[in-house]
């Protein structure tokens, strides 16, 4: 049996697996899987893909990302054809508890990153390829299977730009142009030239083929692998539902399965299936990345009387801790002189990658890097991280290790005005499973918490401030995830003021003002908003009459709600000072006053409550 | 004085205004404004733009959007050169209370939409152009000034695709290719051919020019206006800081102003400025759109014993209410057969616009339509609305009137798994100033609330459910923004269970189960999560011992926190049942059980509390 005959048999087997598993599940995307079957059969079993099935974590394995995550039946079917999954397990598709979920997730360990929200896979693949070329210096290839509908997503074009810019000639995209989207034709139908024209104009090698011709497919991969200096895109004309005539190229079959009654008819069309055949995948060269040794971290050193912006401390920290965390990679979206990631860039230019004004792609690249064991630190303005919300959302389903930094938090950035102000970022990052949300108030705590971020795995978010703020901690103070600091405490404390970041300093000023009038407040630095220090808050709730939270953030989903929620079962009033008026241009202090989150506002609130309680 | 001489003088005046206003403000983006000055001077005063300055709301005015919102000094300067603003007012740039904010906002009424988060303006412009061509049937043109850095944003390429697809030949983009981004060169520098190649490959007319040659600029606009059947992009090579030699083409001057000391030197280079000169803008043809008369709305009619999915009721409602709201436009992102916006599409195809898989652009188009007085209803899966978070965030600063619908809320969508599940959408929409967040539980309340959404102005969000749910309301029940319904009530109520949507039905089942054991709970349908019915919740807090909130949503920022926060000062425990485990594939009921937000879980929680309280 020659290679082509074997591939034909394997493709039949895979089509068989797709049909039986989705019919059994009663839901899923068989037609979207059938259109890409020949493309993937050839990739995996045509001598192209290099993967050690016994060692899925081998650093020099090729990597495959299904950007069209709904083609999961194909992904599982092809690994069954490789002998990794059994037909029996395929029948557990979409069942509760199965590792074979409806859209690809990392429950199945051969999935590089969970997908299913379209248009994200090319960025993830670009991140994996970036790692190979510039960090691990390994020759492995990254392949990304793309749908045609999802080429409407702008994020794909961000990835296309970045991949060309970084000359990722170890990245191969394959577009399954099957013409039909979820509810009808895509914008371009089967106009393959429209894809070729556009993608080649961005500097990619483009190879247009019949996506069901084994010869053309193998030739395309061969050409892609010989391309130097630029990434390659195979643009394959395919038929949705290929292999079953009553499914082929028919609208209305997206996400629809063949019923149990119809199944025999469908399988008859596939023809005789050799269920014993399995495909072989050659192993990669046994190469390892150079392992950078861990070094020691220098001590922090901030003069106690010289205010420093926490955004600057972010940059300082990245540079300071890198020797101890040689897997760090730093990304920024063309604002490195504002986020201060430039401090790291200037010290370690090989580990800094400019992502330009394309935050979605930046987040996807970070996920790709995370999947290869790197620790990406990703920064832009807090407000602009909302641009990448869907990518961040999806990362939580990918066991990701990504550290986000949002600078220019709050109205206190001043004259630039609302568009640049992060006012919903705490809410966004809190509403992720197991995320960590940190908001340090001075340079010392910022640096310490960034060390903590690097030490622990998961999706972490740190919020930084534009303007300089006083140093309030000594260099030997300890900070931990889930901790807080009680900065002022006495037996006469009437109320507790909980804050973080820029408004913590307002709270400390309020403390001094009130002290002069013999009113004492407990001020808590809630530098860890999630997880939250419930114990300390509970103590304060027992010791004082009310809690006042103060934040340079909208009222919903931020510090106030986090505090209130952590004491959900405790009978103490919680008052929330937050941004409730339309934010606008002005001097920072004017804006804090206007939003009533300033020292003056805290004093007024305390006094009004003293009157009542 | 011929036209060219006048334009040269006006350009000088505008450059003068840009420099003096930003130097006075001490912050701002003069160099980004200077590079586009000639382009805008020619547009506004070269006989191209048609605008009735006395009637800025005239429906047939041309429209101008600054996608590069940081070039606000230019925008204000050009309107000063038109006689709309005085030099004195220009000196109020960025000051607290001034309508001339740091990035363009609708505080200044000639701004079509607030910008400043890059890459959003082309979508907004496309929405305005779509309105002209397909809805108002008016010949006005829409111009969008774009920066080169922001062409890295994928959202621009979404807009480019859609504008070509809809043949928006009344849309003209102008890219100010000044080479320098915020912290160095863009990916393409001054390679104008790279912009031309890419944009023309998407089907746009492209016109490459020297962005400082009056002749070439005027000729480009002329050519753009003569283009039929496709949108036009003027790709202008410019110099950042043009007009002042020590600023021209120099890195490090982004967002930096000329100091008061340096100002005379800069002004000397501009040369003699005729401060009395003002530019004229011809008026548009006095054409009005056909005003569709308002019709009457048919009554709702749902059989009480036939469950209907609220997502279907969304589609039914759009179709039913359109006669009374002839300004409605419906947009969907290739999932209209899932969101059921297809019901509207089939009834009123002229008012439905397929946006394909590009949610960011869809949100921007909606903002453009809103700016032209239309009422856009925008739908996709709740999870995918996170893709447009930054656009939605920016819309809140634009006095927008947009109705968002997120379907497939929660884990209860079942086998498709986590990527398709909206679990953070309530948090996202709550954290917007003055947003309204609705989550009806049955078809009747869905239809009634959609009527309310259409009646009132603002950013509204409605969350819909995938599966069919029972009808629990009669057609004459009333629902209002900020309301709730107490569904079960008695003097023996021990606890209150607050819920909405899919889990409200679980709560009602729990009520029946507990009733059999003589335990009574008050069940409240919190169909309006924001604004929240504090009065009813407060009553329940007084009458019962604890509140249990139940939601098919993550624990942060959703119903639980909204409820807890509304009773912030009241001493009652609030327990929150929400999604806290990794979501996954499975049958809907299995997943509700797994997340402990099912009837069974509610019963268990109530019983555990009965034991303790």
Contacts between the chains, C-beta under 8 A, distances in Angstrom:
chain1	res1	chain2	res2	distance
A	25	B	415	6.8
A	27	B	414	7.7
A	27	B	415	4.9
A	27	B	416	7.4
A	28	B	415	7.6
A	69	B	419	6.2
A	94	B	415	4.1
A	94	B	417	7.7
A	94	B	585	4.8
A	94	B	586	7.7
A	95	B	585	7.2
A	95	B	586	6.9
A	96	B	584	7.2
A	96	B	585	6.8
A	96	B	586	3.0
A	96	B	587	6.4
A	96	B	590	4.4
A	96	B	591	7.1
A	96	B	594	7.3
A	97	B	586	7.3
A	98	B	585	7.0
A	101	B	417	4.6
A	101	B	418	7.7
A	101	B	584	6.0
A	101	B	585	4.1
A	102	B	415	4.8
A	102	B	416	4.4
A	102	B	417	4.0
A	102	B	420	7.7
A	102	B	585	4.4
A	103	B	416	6.4
A	103	B	417	5.1
A	103	B	418	7.6
A	103	B	419	4.6
A	103	B	420	6.8
A	105	B	417	6.6
A	105	B	418	6.7
A	105	B	419	7.9
A	105	B	584	7.4
A	107	B	584	7.2
A	114	B	418	7.1
A	114	B	419	6.5
A	115	B	419	6.8
A	116	B	416	7.6
A	116	B	417	6.7
A	116	B	418	7.5
A	116	B	419	2.7
A	116	B	420	6.2
A	117	B	383	6.6
A	117	B	384	6.4
A	117	B	387	7.4
A	117	B	419	5.1
A	117	B	420	7.9
A	118	B	357	5.4
A	119	B	357	6.7
A	149	B	334	6.2
A	149	B	356	7.2
A	149	B	357	5.0
A	150	B	357	5.5
A	152	B	158	6.6
A	152	B	161	6.1
A	152	B	334	7.7
A	152	B	356	4.2
A	152	B	357	4.5
A	152	B	358	4.6
A	153	B	154	6.9
A	153	B	158	7.2
A	153	B	357	5.6
A	153	B	358	5.9
A	153	B	387	8.0
A	154	B	153	6.9
A	154	B	154	2.4
A	154	B	155	4.7
A	154	B	156	7.0
A	154	B	157	5.0
A	154	B	158	4.2
A	154	B	358	6.3
A	154	B	360	5.9
A	154	B	361	7.1
A	155	B	154	4.8
A	156	B	154	7.1
A	157	B	154	5.0
A	157	B	157	4.0
A	158	B	152	6.6
A	158	B	153	7.2
A	158	B	154	4.2
A	161	B	152	6.1
A	161	B	187	6.4
A	165	B	187	5.1
A	181	B	334	5.1
A	181	B	356	7.4
A	181	B	357	7.1
A	182	B	334	5.3
A	182	B	335	5.8
A	182	B	337	6.8
A	182	B	338	7.2
A	183	B	334	6.3
A	183	B	335	7.0
A	183	B	336	5.5
A	183	B	337	4.4
A	183	B	338	8.0
A	183	B	342	7.0
A	186	B	356	7.1
A	187	B	161	6.4
A	187	B	165	5.1
A	187	B	356	5.7
A	197	B	201	4.4
A	198	B	198	7.4
A	198	B	201	4.5
A	198	B	202	5.9
A	200	B	201	7.8
A	201	B	197	4.4
A	201	B	198	4.5
A	201	B	200	7.8
A	201	B	201	4.0
A	202	B	198	5.9
A	334	B	149	6.2
A	334	B	152	7.7
A	334	B	181	5.1
A	334	B	182	5.3
A	334	B	183	6.3
A	335	B	182	5.7
A	335	B	183	7.0
A	336	B	183	5.4
A	337	B	182	6.7
A	337	B	183	4.3
A	338	B	182	7.2
A	338	B	183	8.0
A	342	B	183	6.9
A	356	B	149	7.2
A	356	B	152	4.2
A	356	B	181	7.4
A	356	B	186	7.1
A	356	B	187	5.7
A	357	B	118	5.3
A	357	B	119	6.7
A	357	B	149	5.0
A	357	B	150	5.5
A	357	B	152	4.5
A	357	B	153	5.6
A	357	B	181	7.1
A	358	B	152	4.6
A	358	B	153	5.9
A	358	B	154	6.3
A	359	B	390	7.9
A	360	B	154	5.9
A	361	B	154	7.1
A	383	B	117	6.6
A	383	B	390	7.6
A	383	B	393	7.1
A	384	B	117	6.4
A	384	B	390	6.7
A	386	B	389	4.2
A	386	B	390	4.4
A	386	B	393	5.2
A	387	B	117	7.4
A	387	B	389	7.1
A	387	B	390	4.1
A	389	B	386	4.2
A	389	B	387	7.1
A	389	B	389	4.0
A	389	B	390	7.7
A	389	B	428	7.2
A	390	B	359	7.9
A	390	B	383	7.6
A	390	B	384	6.7
A	390	B	386	4.4
A	390	B	387	4.0
A	390	B	389	7.7
A	393	B	383	7.1
A	393	B	386	5.2
A	393	B	424	6.4
A	394	B	419	6.4
A	397	B	418	4.9
A	397	B	419	6.7
A	397	B	582	7.5
A	397	B	583	7.9
A	414	B	27	7.7
A	415	B	25	6.8
A	415	B	27	4.9
A	415	B	28	7.6
A	415	B	94	4.1
A	415	B	102	4.8
A	416	B	27	7.4
A	416	B	102	4.4
A	416	B	103	6.4
A	416	B	116	7.6
A	417	B	94	7.8
A	417	B	101	4.6
A	417	B	102	4.0
A	417	B	103	5.1
A	417	B	105	6.6
A	417	B	116	6.7
A	418	B	101	7.7
A	418	B	103	7.6
A	418	B	105	6.7
A	418	B	114	7.1
A	418	B	116	7.4
A	418	B	397	4.9
A	419	B	69	6.3
A	419	B	103	4.6
A	419	B	105	7.9
A	419	B	114	6.5
A	419	B	115	6.8
A	419	B	116	2.7
A	419	B	117	5.1
A	419	B	394	6.4
A	419	B	397	6.7
A	420	B	102	7.7
A	420	B	103	6.8
A	420	B	116	6.2
A	420	B	117	7.9
A	423	B	431	7.7
A	424	B	393	6.4
A	424	B	428	7.7
A	424	B	431	4.1
A	424	B	432	7.1
A	427	B	427	5.5
A	427	B	428	7.4
A	427	B	430	7.5
A	427	B	431	4.0
A	427	B	556	7.5
A	427	B	557	5.1
A	428	B	389	7.2
A	428	B	424	7.7
A	428	B	427	7.4
A	428	B	428	6.8
A	428	B	431	7.4
A	430	B	427	7.5
A	430	B	556	4.1
A	430	B	557	6.3
A	431	B	423	7.7
A	431	B	424	4.1
A	431	B	427	4.0
A	431	B	428	7.4
A	431	B	554	4.9
A	431	B	556	4.4
A	431	B	557	4.7
A	431	B	558	7.6
A	432	B	424	7.1
A	432	B	554	7.5
A	433	B	554	6.9
A	433	B	580	7.6
A	433	B	582	6.4
A	530	B	556	7.5
A	546	B	569	8.0
A	554	B	431	4.9
A	554	B	432	7.5
A	554	B	433	6.9
A	556	B	427	7.5
A	556	B	430	4.2
A	556	B	431	4.4
A	556	B	530	7.5
A	556	B	557	6.5
A	556	B	561	7.8
A	556	B	562	7.6
A	556	B	565	7.8
A	557	B	427	5.1
A	557	B	430	6.3
A	557	B	431	4.7
A	557	B	556	6.5
A	557	B	557	3.6
A	557	B	561	6.9
A	558	B	431	7.6
A	560	B	565	7.1
A	560	B	568	8.0
A	561	B	556	7.7
A	561	B	557	6.9
A	561	B	561	4.5
A	561	B	564	7.4
A	561	B	565	5.3
A	562	B	556	7.6
A	564	B	561	7.4
A	564	B	564	5.4
A	564	B	565	5.5
A	564	B	568	5.5
A	565	B	556	7.8
A	565	B	560	7.1
A	565	B	561	5.4
A	565	B	564	5.5
A	565	B	576	7.3
A	568	B	560	7.9
A	568	B	564	5.5
A	568	B	573	6.5
A	568	B	574	4.8
A	568	B	575	6.9
A	568	B	576	6.7
A	569	B	546	8.0
A	569	B	573	3.8
A	569	B	574	7.3
A	569	B	575	7.0
A	570	B	573	7.5
A	571	B	571	3.2
A	571	B	572	7.2
A	571	B	573	7.6
A	572	B	571	7.2
A	573	B	568	6.5
A	573	B	569	3.8
A	573	B	570	7.5
A	573	B	571	7.6
A	574	B	568	4.8
A	574	B	569	7.3
A	575	B	568	6.9
A	575	B	569	7.0
A	576	B	565	7.3
A	576	B	568	6.7
A	580	B	433	7.5
A	582	B	397	7.5
A	582	B	433	6.3
A	583	B	397	7.9
A	584	B	96	7.2
A	584	B	101	6.0
A	584	B	105	7.4
A	584	B	107	7.1
A	585	B	94	4.8
A	585	B	95	7.2
A	585	B	96	6.9
A	585	B	98	7.0
A	585	B	101	4.1
A	585	B	102	4.4
A	586	B	94	7.7
A	586	B	95	6.9
A	586	B	96	3.0
A	586	B	97	7.3
A	587	B	96	6.4
A	590	B	96	4.4
A	591	B	96	7.2
A	594	B	96	7.3
